[in-house]
Amino acid sequence: MFWSIAERKIFMGEKTNNAFIAIGLMLFALFFGAGNLIFPVFMGQNAGVNTIPATIGFLMTGVGLPLLGVLAICYSGVNLRELAGRIHPAYSIFFCTALYLTIGPFFAAPRTATVAYEIAVAQYLPPEMRSMGLYVFAAVFFIITWWLAISPSKLVARVGKFMTPVLLVFLFLLIISAIASPMGSWQAPAAAYDTGVKALGQGIVDGYNTMDGLAALVFGIIVVESVKMYGAVSEAQITKDTLRSGLISTFFMAVIYAALCYIGASSVSLIGVQENGAPVLVKTALHYFGAAGGGILGVIVIFACLTTSVGLAASCAAYFNLLLPKISSKTFVTVMVVVCFFVALFGLTTIIKNAVPVLLFLYPMSISLIALAFLHNFFNGRRCVYVWTTLFTAVPALCDGLHGFGLKLGAMEPMLAALPLAEYSMGWICFFVVGFAVGIVQMLVTGKKEQA
């Protein structure tokens, strides 16, 4: 990759003034995935004239929250399992397992195959053949994923380091073309974005789809270890260097996402509102670069999504092998890709739709954990504060998730709907505050000093 020289200096232990730039670009590469490109363009299509507030909301959770997640791991000085274990060891297993399944075989990993298929293949097939085409493509995609994930090879890393810059160059050309010659004017917004405030709130929820806020809790320890290898020793220096690195990643992600939101908003008058973001990217590339541009985008996305898929399969297998060491990583990789294949058969739109309720539960729990990590010293790390805050936050988060699946909650529905920010799926914030207060009261009443 274009930062490999600086990266070598980091891992050789050489202290360089610009090593944090290399770490920041490494973090950007970890977060930046071709599968995420479909969300800002689709949101831009639906937000229309309210794209600016929607984009601000999207950047808060799609870019800002991942930075806070990395900093929380850095500040806490522990990995995700240990951080969640401050609540309870059983909760740590539950939370980490739910997180890995979400960014792995249930949603993010199969999404890589469907995004690649929609962008690279589906456009060339007649409608009646697209279902069968998806079956064949997904089978080949995950067979290759399995082979690369179980084979100790540098091929994936090399392809990934090559494809990320190529994809960035293509996006840069697409963005410049769209700004220089817009496809059309911004249209009226969809109902979920019909006011600036609603667009902001919906943008925050749309940012969940990137899943980077969840992934940050996993990647955080990688960044911290890289900073330490660079030479930082004190907690203050580690935090400072992690923040500087994170801001680099945040800047590039914010620019790309904002530009893609603009492209989506400008595309509606020419191509109409699409079913998801994949055809928006394809038709935009065809508009500006012709058939060759669409083909090039497809090839880039296939390879970029494949490297992401391999990384997700390997990391999830490593986690479950840690939980169940008697079962080999190779077996877990096999199970992962089989599950991914069958989930991918439901198609991109269905995967995205069913991921939202799960994310409406997991994101509040993740944000709560991040906030508690930063507030740890304020309440002396008392377990009761962790427990009460998490329990209270889980109630509306679980209800939002169930409601997202279309389940009725009976008498609880009007109560939850009356909460501040409930219409933006953020009513859990009130519960978080109350749970935190209850935990503080118990801490003051008991006066015990043991920590989580």
FIMIDO-471798 format. One record per residue (C-alpha): residue number from 1; y, z, x. Coordinates in steps of 0.02 Angstrom, whole numbers, plus 50000, padded with zeros to 5 digits. Example, Ala and Ser with C-alpha at 12.3 -4.5 7.8 and 13.67 -1.06 7.14 Angstrom:
# residues 2
+-----+-------+-------+-------+
| pos |    c2 |    c3 |    c1 |
+-----+-------+-------+-------+
|   1 | 49775 | 50390 | 50615 |
|   2 | 49947 | 50357 | 50684 |
+-----+-------+-------+-------+
# end
This chain:
# residues 452
+-----+-------+-------+-------+
| pos |    c2 |    c3 |    c1 |
+-----+-------+-------+-------+
|   1 | 50000 | 50000 | 50000 |
|   2 | 50181 | 49979 | 50053 |
|   3 | 50192 | 50164 | 50102 |
|   4 | 50030 | 50173 | 50203 |
|   5 | 50116 | 50196 | 50372 |
|   6 | 50211 | 50348 | 50312 |
|   7 | 50053 | 50409 | 50225 |
|   8 | 49958 | 50404 | 50389 |
|   9 | 50093 | 50511 | 50468 |
|  10 | 50072 | 50639 | 50331 |
|  11 | 49886 | 50655 | 50354 |
|  12 | 49903 | 50659 | 50543 |
|  13 | 50013 | 50811 | 50519 |
|  14 | 50167 | 50728 | 50592 |
|  15 | 50328 | 50800 | 50524 |
|  16 | 50442 | 50658 | 50474 |
|  17 | 50605 | 50670 | 50381 |
|  18 | 50555 | 50539 | 50254 |
|  19 | 50374 | 50593 | 50222 |
|  20 | 50425 | 50659 | 50051 |
|  21 | 50463 | 50477 | 50007 |
|  22 | 50283 | 50430 | 50044 |
|  23 | 50221 | 50576 | 49940 |
|  24 | 50337 | 50526 | 49798 |
|  25 | 50270 | 50349 | 49801 |
|  26 | 50093 | 50418 | 49805 |
|  27 | 50133 | 50520 | 49649 |
|  28 | 50208 | 50366 | 49568 |
|  29 | 50048 | 50270 | 49604 |
|  30 | 49946 | 50411 | 49525 |
|  31 | 50048 | 50408 | 49365 |
|  32 | 50085 | 50223 | 49354 |
|  33 | 49947 | 50133 | 49260 |
|  34 | 49944 | 49964 | 49178 |
|  35 | 49878 | 50045 | 49020 |
|  36 | 50042 | 50138 | 48995 |
|  37 | 50148 | 49981 | 48994 |
|  38 | 50105 | 49945 | 48812 |
|  39 | 50187 | 50101 | 48741 |
|  40 | 50371 | 50081 | 48785 |
|  41 | 50377 | 49897 | 48730 |
|  42 | 50294 | 49939 | 48564 |
|  43 | 50411 | 50085 | 48537 |
|  44 | 50560 | 49973 | 48574 |
|  45 | 50500 | 49850 | 48443 |
|  46 | 50494 | 49986 | 48311 |
|  47 | 50650 | 50082 | 48362 |
|  48 | 50763 | 49929 | 48355 |
|  49 | 50947 | 49977 | 48357 |
|  50 | 50895 | 50158 | 48388 |
|  51 | 50803 | 50115 | 48548 |
|  52 | 50920 | 50216 | 48658 |
|  53 | 50885 | 50387 | 48579 |
|  54 | 50701 | 50341 | 48562 |
|  55 | 50696 | 50298 | 48747 |
|  56 | 50777 | 50464 | 48793 |
|  57 | 50641 | 50554 | 48695 |
|  58 | 50505 | 50448 | 48773 |
|  59 | 50568 | 50484 | 48948 |
|  60 | 50571 | 50671 | 48913 |
|  61 | 50383 | 50681 | 48885 |
|  62 | 50327 | 50522 | 48972 |
|  63 | 50422 | 50555 | 49135 |
|  64 | 50507 | 50726 | 49134 |
|  65 | 50357 | 50826 | 49075 |
|  66 | 50240 | 50757 | 49210 |
|  67 | 50368 | 50812 | 49340 |
|  68 | 50371 | 50987 | 49264 |
|  69 | 50181 | 50990 | 49264 |
|  70 | 50173 | 50952 | 49449 |
|  71 | 50307 | 51082 | 49486 |
|  72 | 50216 | 51212 | 49380 |
|  73 | 50058 | 51192 | 49484 |
|  74 | 50164 | 51201 | 49641 |
|  75 | 50258 | 51356 | 49582 |
|  76 | 50102 | 51446 | 49523 |
|  77 | 50010 | 51413 | 49687 |
|  78 | 49844 | 51383 | 49597 |
|  79 | 49749 | 51235 | 49526 |
|  80 | 49733 | 51196 | 49341 |
|  81 | 49570 | 51293 | 49316 |
|  82 | 49644 | 51449 | 49393 |
|  83 | 49808 | 51431 | 49299 |
|  84 | 49719 | 51415 | 49130 |
|  85 | 49604 | 51557 | 49185 |
|  86 | 49754 | 51675 | 49179 |
|  87 | 49729 | 51668 | 48991 |
|  88 | 49540 | 51689 | 48996 |
|  89 | 49398 | 51609 | 49096 |
|  90 | 49322 | 51540 | 48936 |
|  91 | 49488 | 51465 | 48886 |
|  92 | 49501 | 51384 | 49057 |
|  93 | 49335 | 51295 | 49030 |
|  94 | 49385 | 51242 | 48854 |
|  95 | 49558 | 51180 | 48901 |
|  96 | 49507 | 51089 | 49061 |
|  97 | 49358 | 51009 | 48975 |
|  98 | 49465 | 50950 | 48829 |
|  99 | 49595 | 50881 | 48950 |
| 100 | 49468 | 50788 | 49058 |
| 101 | 49381 | 50715 | 48906 |
| 102 | 49549 | 50655 | 48840 |
| 103 | 49610 | 50573 | 49000 |
| 104 | 49432 | 50516 | 49031 |
| 105 | 49294 | 50446 | 48918 |
| 106 | 49367 | 50484 | 48746 |
| 107 | 49533 | 50394 | 48759 |
| 108 | 49619 | 50347 | 48924 |
| 109 | 49471 | 50268 | 49013 |
| 110 | 49411 | 50158 | 48869 |
| 111 | 49593 | 50114 | 48838 |
| 112 | 49599 | 50032 | 49010 |
| 113 | 49466 | 49907 | 48957 |
| 114 | 49546 | 49868 | 48789 |
| 115 | 49719 | 49846 | 48865 |
| 116 | 49649 | 49727 | 48996 |
| 117 | 49554 | 49632 | 48862 |
| 118 | 49702 | 49617 | 48744 |
| 119 | 49818 | 49556 | 48881 |
| 120 | 49700 | 49447 | 48984 |
| 121 | 49567 | 49379 | 48865 |
| 122 | 49600 | 49400 | 48679 |
| 123 | 49747 | 49279 | 48678 |
| 124 | 49630 | 49137 | 48730 |
| 125 | 49498 | 49169 | 48596 |
| 126 | 49500 | 49117 | 48412 |
| 127 | 49514 | 49265 | 48292 |
| 128 | 49333 | 49255 | 48236 |
| 129 | 49270 | 49276 | 48415 |
| 130 | 49381 | 49419 | 48471 |
| 131 | 49264 | 49560 | 48417 |
| 132 | 49117 | 49484 | 48510 |
| 133 | 49231 | 49446 | 48656 |
| 134 | 49280 | 49630 | 48666 |
| 135 | 49096 | 49683 | 48669 |
| 136 | 49056 | 49566 | 48814 |
| 137 | 49215 | 49607 | 48910 |
| 138 | 49194 | 49795 | 48890 |
| 139 | 49012 | 49786 | 48947 |
| 140 | 49057 | 49690 | 49105 |
| 141 | 49211 | 49798 | 49136 |
| 142 | 49115 | 49962 | 49130 |
| 143 | 48965 | 49898 | 49226 |
| 144 | 49085 | 49858 | 49367 |
| 145 | 49169 | 50027 | 49342 |
| 146 | 49000 | 50114 | 49358 |
| 147 | 48952 | 50018 | 49514 |
| 148 | 49117 | 50053 | 49602 |
| 149 | 49123 | 50236 | 49547 |
| 150 | 48951 | 50278 | 49618 |
| 151 | 48970 | 50174 | 49776 |
| 152 | 49057 | 50254 | 49925 |
| 153 | 49173 | 50108 | 49958 |
| 154 | 49353 | 50082 | 50007 |
| 155 | 49362 | 49929 | 49895 |
| 156 | 49441 | 50020 | 49748 |
| 157 | 49575 | 50102 | 49855 |
| 158 | 49615 | 49937 | 49940 |
| 159 | 49625 | 49840 | 49776 |
| 160 | 49730 | 49978 | 49698 |
| 161 | 49851 | 49982 | 49843 |
| 162 | 49870 | 49793 | 49831 |
| 163 | 49881 | 49778 | 49642 |
| 164 | 50013 | 49911 | 49612 |
| 165 | 50147 | 49821 | 49715 |
| 166 | 50097 | 49652 | 49640 |
| 167 | 50112 | 49722 | 49464 |
| 168 | 50280 | 49798 | 49507 |
| 169 | 50345 | 49633 | 49574 |
| 170 | 50289 | 49543 | 49415 |
| 171 | 50371 | 49676 | 49306 |
| 172 | 50530 | 49664 | 49409 |
| 173 | 50538 | 49476 | 49379 |
| 174 | 50501 | 49500 | 49194 |
| 175 | 50635 | 49633 | 49176 |
| 176 | 50767 | 49531 | 49268 |
| 177 | 50727 | 49381 | 49158 |
| 178 | 50738 | 49484 | 48999 |
| 179 | 50905 | 49559 | 49048 |
| 180 | 50979 | 49393 | 49105 |
| 181 | 50917 | 49299 | 48952 |
| 182 | 50872 | 49418 | 48807 |
| 183 | 50744 | 49355 | 48683 |
| 184 | 50852 | 49411 | 48537 |
| 185 | 50958 | 49549 | 48462 |
| 186 | 50895 | 49722 | 48416 |
| 187 | 50833 | 49733 | 48237 |
| 188 | 50833 | 49867 | 48103 |
| 189 | 50720 | 50014 | 48149 |
| 190 | 50557 | 50063 | 48067 |
| 191 | 50558 | 50215 | 47952 |
| 192 | 50504 | 50336 | 48089 |
| 193 | 50657 | 50287 | 48192 |
| 194 | 50786 | 50257 | 48056 |
| 195 | 50911 | 50386 | 48121 |
| 196 | 50959 | 50432 | 48298 |
| 197 | 50886 | 50607 | 48283 |
| 198 | 50723 | 50544 | 48208 |
| 199 | 50711 | 50412 | 48343 |
| 200 | 50734 | 50546 | 48477 |
| 201 | 50598 | 50655 | 48400 |
| 202 | 50477 | 50510 | 48375 |
| 203 | 50511 | 50452 | 48553 |
| 204 | 50459 | 50624 | 48616 |
| 205 | 50293 | 50608 | 48523 |
| 206 | 50272 | 50427 | 48580 |
| 207 | 50286 | 50488 | 48760 |
| 208 | 50128 | 50589 | 48733 |
| 209 | 50030 | 50426 | 48731 |
| 210 | 50053 | 50401 | 48918 |
| 211 | 49949 | 50559 | 48943 |
| 212 | 50041 | 50585 | 49107 |
| 213 | 50095 | 50758 | 49053 |
| 214 | 49911 | 50806 | 49047 |
| 215 | 49866 | 50713 | 49206 |
| 216 | 50007 | 50802 | 49300 |
| 217 | 49913 | 50966 | 49284 |
| 218 | 49768 | 50883 | 49375 |
| 219 | 49870 | 50785 | 49503 |
| 220 | 49986 | 50930 | 49544 |
| 221 | 49870 | 51010 | 49670 |
| 222 | 49852 | 50842 | 49762 |
| 223 | 50040 | 50834 | 49785 |
| 224 | 50051 | 51015 | 49843 |
| 225 | 49913 | 50989 | 49972 |
| 226 | 49999 | 50832 | 50034 |
| 227 | 50162 | 50927 | 50054 |
| 228 | 50072 | 51063 | 50152 |
| 229 | 49990 | 50935 | 50265 |
| 230 | 50162 | 50863 | 50296 |
| 231 | 50209 | 51030 | 50372 |
| 232 | 50288 | 51137 | 50235 |
| 233 | 50231 | 51318 | 50249 |
| 234 | 50343 | 51432 | 50148 |
| 235 | 50338 | 51431 | 49958 |
| 236 | 50521 | 51382 | 49952 |
| 237 | 50494 | 51232 | 50065 |
| 238 | 50338 | 51177 | 49972 |
| 239 | 50431 | 51186 | 49807 |
| 240 | 50582 | 51094 | 49878 |
| 241 | 50478 | 50953 | 49952 |
| 242 | 50373 | 50938 | 49794 |
| 243 | 50531 | 50924 | 49689 |
| 244 | 50604 | 50791 | 49803 |
| 245 | 50442 | 50692 | 49797 |
| 246 | 50429 | 50713 | 49609 |
| 247 | 50606 | 50650 | 49582 |
| 248 | 50564 | 50488 | 49673 |
| 249 | 50415 | 50458 | 49559 |
| 250 | 50519 | 50509 | 49407 |
| 251 | 50659 | 50388 | 49451 |
| 252 | 50546 | 50235 | 49466 |
| 253 | 50447 | 50278 | 49309 |
| 254 | 50606 | 50306 | 49208 |
| 255 | 50680 | 50139 | 49262 |
| 256 | 50520 | 50044 | 49219 |
| 257 | 50494 | 50128 | 49051 |
| 258 | 50677 | 50108 | 48999 |
| 259 | 50674 | 49924 | 49044 |
| 260 | 50513 | 49897 | 48946 |
| 261 | 50590 | 49984 | 48794 |
| 262 | 50734 | 49861 | 48807 |
| 263 | 50614 | 49713 | 48816 |
| 264 | 50522 | 49774 | 48662 |
| 265 | 50682 | 49798 | 48563 |
| 266 | 50742 | 49624 | 48611 |
| 267 | 50580 | 49535 | 48567 |
| 268 | 50564 | 49564 | 48380 |
| 269 | 50675 | 49422 | 48319 |
| 270 | 50570 | 49297 | 48418 |
| 271 | 50390 | 49361 | 48410 |
| 272 | 50397 | 49486 | 48265 |
| 273 | 50329 | 49663 | 48264 |
| 274 | 50155 | 49664 | 48341 |
| 275 | 50005 | 49775 | 48306 |
| 276 | 50021 | 49862 | 48475 |
| 277 | 50109 | 49838 | 48641 |
| 278 | 49982 | 49723 | 48724 |
| 279 | 50028 | 49563 | 48631 |
| 280 | 50212 | 49605 | 48657 |
| 281 | 50188 | 49598 | 48845 |
| 282 | 50083 | 49440 | 48834 |
| 283 | 50204 | 49346 | 48723 |
| 284 | 50352 | 49402 | 48827 |
| 285 | 50268 | 49339 | 48986 |
| 286 | 50226 | 49174 | 48900 |
| 287 | 50405 | 49156 | 48841 |
| 288 | 50482 | 49178 | 49013 |
| 289 | 50348 | 49109 | 49129 |
| 290 | 50239 | 48997 | 49021 |
| 291 | 50048 | 48993 | 49020 |
| 292 | 50041 | 49025 | 49208 |
| 293 | 50141 | 49185 | 49187 |
| 294 | 50026 | 49246 | 49049 |
| 295 | 49873 | 49210 | 49157 |
| 296 | 49946 | 49297 | 49309 |
| 297 | 49991 | 49450 | 49205 |
| 298 | 49813 | 49454 | 49137 |
| 299 | 49730 | 49449 | 49308 |
| 300 | 49846 | 49584 | 49377 |
| 301 | 49816 | 49697 | 49228 |
| 302 | 49626 | 49677 | 49237 |
| 303 | 49621 | 49734 | 49418 |
| 304 | 49749 | 49871 | 49392 |
| 305 | 49657 | 49939 | 49240 |
| 306 | 49490 | 49927 | 49331 |
| 307 | 49549 | 50035 | 49476 |
| 308 | 49617 | 50162 | 49351 |
| 309 | 49452 | 50162 | 49257 |
| 310 | 49353 | 50193 | 49417 |
| 311 | 49468 | 50336 | 49467 |
| 312 | 49454 | 50418 | 49295 |
| 313 | 49265 | 50402 | 49291 |
| 314 | 49246 | 50475 | 49465 |
| 315 | 49367 | 50620 | 49438 |
| 316 | 49292 | 50667 | 49269 |
| 317 | 49117 | 50660 | 49343 |
| 318 | 49173 | 50772 | 49486 |
| 319 | 49243 | 50900 | 49365 |
| 320 | 49085 | 50908 | 49258 |
| 321 | 48977 | 50913 | 49414 |
| 322 | 49078 | 51067 | 49464 |
| 323 | 49038 | 51147 | 49296 |
| 324 | 48855 | 51094 | 49299 |
| 325 | 48808 | 51071 | 49482 |
| 326 | 48623 | 51043 | 49442 |
| 327 | 48671 | 50875 | 49364 |
| 328 | 48724 | 50746 | 49493 |
| 329 | 48893 | 50661 | 49494 |
| 330 | 48804 | 50493 | 49479 |
| 331 | 48724 | 50549 | 49316 |
| 332 | 48892 | 50604 | 49248 |
| 333 | 48971 | 50438 | 49299 |
| 334 | 48833 | 50348 | 49204 |
| 335 | 48862 | 50453 | 49048 |
| 336 | 49050 | 50427 | 49063 |
| 337 | 49043 | 50237 | 49069 |
| 338 | 48918 | 50229 | 48925 |
| 339 | 49033 | 50335 | 48816 |
| 340 | 49182 | 50232 | 48873 |
| 341 | 49095 | 50071 | 48823 |
| 342 | 49057 | 50128 | 48646 |
| 343 | 49231 | 50200 | 48621 |
| 344 | 49310 | 50038 | 48684 |
| 345 | 49218 | 49940 | 48549 |
| 346 | 49333 | 50018 | 48419 |
| 347 | 49478 | 49918 | 48492 |
| 348 | 49646 | 49962 | 48566 |
| 349 | 49740 | 50000 | 48405 |
| 350 | 49605 | 50118 | 48341 |
| 351 | 49595 | 50210 | 48507 |
| 352 | 49783 | 50236 | 48510 |
| 353 | 49786 | 50292 | 48328 |
| 354 | 49648 | 50421 | 48350 |
| 355 | 49718 | 50486 | 48515 |
| 356 | 49880 | 50543 | 48433 |
| 357 | 49808 | 50691 | 48335 |
| 358 | 49718 | 50753 | 48491 |
| 359 | 49877 | 50739 | 48592 |
| 360 | 49975 | 50831 | 48458 |
| 361 | 49859 | 50978 | 48495 |
| 362 | 49841 | 50964 | 48683 |
| 363 | 50023 | 50933 | 48727 |
| 364 | 50092 | 51094 | 48650 |
| 365 | 49954 | 51191 | 48737 |
| 366 | 49996 | 51105 | 48901 |
| 367 | 50183 | 51133 | 48883 |
| 368 | 50151 | 51315 | 48840 |
| 369 | 50047 | 51335 | 48998 |
| 370 | 50180 | 51250 | 49103 |
| 371 | 50316 | 51362 | 49032 |
| 372 | 50212 | 51519 | 49063 |
| 373 | 50183 | 51465 | 49243 |
| 374 | 50370 | 51459 | 49272 |
| 375 | 50399 | 51624 | 49179 |
| 376 | 50254 | 51712 | 49267 |
| 377 | 50363 | 51826 | 49375 |
| 378 | 50477 | 51870 | 49229 |
| 379 | 50334 | 51960 | 49139 |
| 380 | 50245 | 52013 | 49299 |
| 381 | 50100 | 51896 | 49262 |
| 382 | 50033 | 52007 | 49123 |
| 383 | 49882 | 51932 | 49038 |
| 384 | 49936 | 51993 | 48866 |
| 385 | 50089 | 51878 | 48872 |
| 386 | 49980 | 51730 | 48918 |
| 387 | 49857 | 51770 | 48780 |
| 388 | 49980 | 51803 | 48637 |
| 389 | 50087 | 51652 | 48680 |
| 390 | 49937 | 51537 | 48687 |
| 391 | 49862 | 51604 | 48525 |
| 392 | 50023 | 51582 | 48428 |
| 393 | 50055 | 51409 | 48500 |
| 394 | 49879 | 51354 | 48457 |
| 395 | 49904 | 51382 | 48269 |
| 396 | 50035 | 51247 | 48232 |
| 397 | 49967 | 51136 | 48370 |
| 398 | 49795 | 51136 | 48291 |
| 399 | 49870 | 51110 | 48119 |
| 400 | 49972 | 50961 | 48180 |
| 401 | 49815 | 50888 | 48257 |
| 402 | 49713 | 50909 | 48098 |
| 403 | 49856 | 50841 | 47995 |
| 404 | 49861 | 50691 | 48110 |
| 405 | 49680 | 50656 | 48064 |
| 406 | 49730 | 50658 | 47880 |
| 407 | 49656 | 50829 | 47839 |
| 408 | 49745 | 50933 | 47708 |
| 409 | 49792 | 51111 | 47755 |
| 410 | 49818 | 51182 | 47582 |
| 411 | 49942 | 51326 | 47569 |
| 412 | 49984 | 51315 | 47754 |
| 413 | 50063 | 51143 | 47736 |
| 414 | 50228 | 51195 | 47654 |
| 415 | 50245 | 51343 | 47773 |
| 416 | 50220 | 51236 | 47927 |
| 417 | 50331 | 51098 | 47857 |
| 418 | 50473 | 51225 | 47838 |
| 419 | 50474 | 51266 | 48024 |
| 420 | 50622 | 51202 | 48126 |
| 421 | 50579 | 51036 | 48211 |
| 422 | 50417 | 51023 | 48109 |
| 423 | 50459 | 50845 | 48053 |
| 424 | 50452 | 50795 | 48237 |
| 425 | 50283 | 50883 | 48265 |
| 426 | 50371 | 51017 | 48367 |
| 427 | 50361 | 51164 | 48249 |
| 428 | 50249 | 51247 | 48377 |
| 429 | 50403 | 51293 | 48479 |
| 430 | 50445 | 51433 | 48355 |
| 431 | 50268 | 51500 | 48368 |
| 432 | 50277 | 51492 | 48557 |
| 433 | 50435 | 51599 | 48557 |
| 434 | 50360 | 51726 | 48435 |
| 435 | 50198 | 51737 | 48532 |
| 436 | 50292 | 51761 | 48695 |
| 437 | 50395 | 51900 | 48614 |
| 438 | 50239 | 51987 | 48549 |
| 439 | 50163 | 51980 | 48723 |
| 440 | 50321 | 52054 | 48800 |
| 441 | 50322 | 52195 | 48672 |
| 442 | 50141 | 52238 | 48712 |
| 443 | 50181 | 52235 | 48897 |
| 444 | 50325 | 52356 | 48872 |
| 445 | 50227 | 52470 | 48757 |
| 446 | 50070 | 52483 | 48864 |
| 447 | 50164 | 52489 | 49028 |
| 448 | 50008 | 52437 | 49125 |
| 449 | 50029 | 52336 | 49283 |
| 450 | 49872 | 52229 | 49293 |
| 451 | 49905 | 52044 | 49303 |
| 452 | 49818 | 51893 | 49231 |
+-----+-------+-------+-------+
# end
